[in-house]
């Protein structure tokens, strides 16, 4: 980009020119080759606390003796020397000039976030000048934060179960695929814990669906309280069924966690008079652990967790059963399975 050629008389004199510069909702500073201020519009005066009459014909550095950043000084010098414009983006430079939100006299405020463009100007008299344009970046940053927050809320809504706050089936499909692929690539262990609330249909019939909803919410809270790693997540897989994904979790560790989950739900002591295994709400738990270098795909692995849950139900419920992937070949979806008990 070449330097801008203008008539200095138009820039520096005339009521029309002054009204134009002062009406612009961004900062304009014009300096000569020595850094002396020739133009200082109202926006700059308001946000710096320095009126135009105090700034004109003074060196820019003397107005901000301790306030100009090294990057700004270097950029200004480079533009005057090489006659090429420079942009100081907010992402990299934050607040090059000591400008503040109004009122400028309250110096306890943080500096205004700024985006600055320094443009070389050549007058008709061949004088070298620099136009410094300052934009308040805080407005765009605030807009970006609002948009990001809105996007995060939409994303969370799309992947979160509306009732319990646990992740939903859509999230599970994506996370499980990613974690299983990573486990295969890195030869890392992976465990799935599948849980089912025992005799939940009976509970709803006896206490009503609103009470059943409260049970599910309490179960999710109990499960979540036992997970310490951010990578361990609780998913509402469907109805009263939940899955916990445990990346990098071996057989022994996953069984310990599974038992903690079972106990945590039991310790809620939610009365369940229609249960056939206890007088309170309990869960049956199935665990499957993927061992590296075994012939097991994602579908087989998930089926193994479901089969482990079936075993827990078959063996009396309110217990934990475990399978590892060397055993899971016979649990692939194309293999006929017995129907799981309710």
PEVEN-V193822 format. One record per residue. D_FIRST is the distance of its C-alpha to the first C-alpha in whole Angstrom. Layout:
BEGIN
d_first->D_FIRST
d_first->D_FIRST
END
This chain:
BEGIN
d_first->0
d_first->4
d_first->7
d_first->9
d_first->12
d_first->15
d_first->19
d_first->20
d_first->24
d_first->22
d_first->21
d_first->24
d_first->27
d_first->29
d_first->30
d_first->28
d_first->25
d_first->27
d_first->28
d_first->25
d_first->23
d_first->26
d_first->27
d_first->23
d_first->25
d_first->22
d_first->22
d_first->20
d_first->20
d_first->19
d_first->20
d_first->20
d_first->19
d_first->23
d_first->22
d_first->24
d_first->24
d_first->23
d_first->23
d_first->25
d_first->25
d_first->28
d_first->27
d_first->26
d_first->29
d_first->31
d_first->30
d_first->30
d_first->33
d_first->32
d_first->32
d_first->30
d_first->33
d_first->33
d_first->29
d_first->28
d_first->28
d_first->29
d_first->27
d_first->25
d_first->27
d_first->30
d_first->30
d_first->29
d_first->31
d_first->31
d_first->29
d_first->25
d_first->25
d_first->24
d_first->21
d_first->20
d_first->21
d_first->19
d_first->16
d_first->16
d_first->17
d_first->14
d_first->12
d_first->14
d_first->15
d_first->11
d_first->9
d_first->7
d_first->7
d_first->10
d_first->12
d_first->16
d_first->18
d_first->21
d_first->22
d_first->22
d_first->22
d_first->24
d_first->25
d_first->23
d_first->24
d_first->28
d_first->28
d_first->31
d_first->32
d_first->34
d_first->37
d_first->35
d_first->38
d_first->39
d_first->37
d_first->39
d_first->36
d_first->34
d_first->30
d_first->28
d_first->26
d_first->22
d_first->19
d_first->16
d_first->13
d_first->12
d_first->10
d_first->10
d_first->12
d_first->13
d_first->17
d_first->19
d_first->21
d_first->18
d_first->18
d_first->16
d_first->16
d_first->14
d_first->14
d_first->16
d_first->16
d_first->19
d_first->20
d_first->24
d_first->24
d_first->27
d_first->28
d_first->26
d_first->27
d_first->31
d_first->30
d_first->29
d_first->32
d_first->34
d_first->33
d_first->34
d_first->37
d_first->38
d_first->37
d_first->39
d_first->42
d_first->42
d_first->41
d_first->44
d_first->46
d_first->46
d_first->47
d_first->50
d_first->53
d_first->54
d_first->57
d_first->57
d_first->54
d_first->54
d_first->51
d_first->52
d_first->53
d_first->50
d_first->48
d_first->51
d_first->50
d_first->47
d_first->48
d_first->51
d_first->49
d_first->46
d_first->49
d_first->51
d_first->49
d_first->48
d_first->51
d_first->52
d_first->49
d_first->50
d_first->53
d_first->54
d_first->56
d_first->56
d_first->58
d_first->59
d_first->61
d_first->63
d_first->65
d_first->67
d_first->69
d_first->72
d_first->74
d_first->71
d_first->73
d_first->76
d_first->74
d_first->72
d_first->76
d_first->78
d_first->75
d_first->73
d_first->69
d_first->68
d_first->69
d_first->68
d_first->65
d_first->65
d_first->67
d_first->64
d_first->61
d_first->64
d_first->64
d_first->60
d_first->60
d_first->63
d_first->61
d_first->58
d_first->59
d_first->61
d_first->57
d_first->55
d_first->52
d_first->49
d_first->49
d_first->53
d_first->53
d_first->55
d_first->55
d_first->57
d_first->58
d_first->60
d_first->63
d_first->65
d_first->63
d_first->61
d_first->59
d_first->57
d_first->55
d_first->55
d_first->53
d_first->54
d_first->58
d_first->61
d_first->64
d_first->66
d_first->63
d_first->62
d_first->66
d_first->66
d_first->63
d_first->65
d_first->68
d_first->66
d_first->65
d_first->68
d_first->70
d_first->67
d_first->68
d_first->72
d_first->71
d_first->70
d_first->74
d_first->73
d_first->76
d_first->77
d_first->80
d_first->80
d_first->79
d_first->81
d_first->80
d_first->79
d_first->80
d_first->76
d_first->73
d_first->72
d_first->70
d_first->70
d_first->68
d_first->67
d_first->65
d_first->63
d_first->61
d_first->59
d_first->60
d_first->58
d_first->59
d_first->61
d_first->61
d_first->60
d_first->57
d_first->56
d_first->58
d_first->61
d_first->60
d_first->60
d_first->63
d_first->65
d_first->64
d_first->65
d_first->68
d_first->68
d_first->68
d_first->71
d_first->73
d_first->73
d_first->74
d_first->77
d_first->78
d_first->79
d_first->75
d_first->74
d_first->73
d_first->71
d_first->71
d_first->68
d_first->67
d_first->65
d_first->64
d_first->66
d_first->68
d_first->66
d_first->66
d_first->69
d_first->67
d_first->65
d_first->64
d_first->66
d_first->69
d_first->72
d_first->72
d_first->74
d_first->73
d_first->72
d_first->75
d_first->73
END
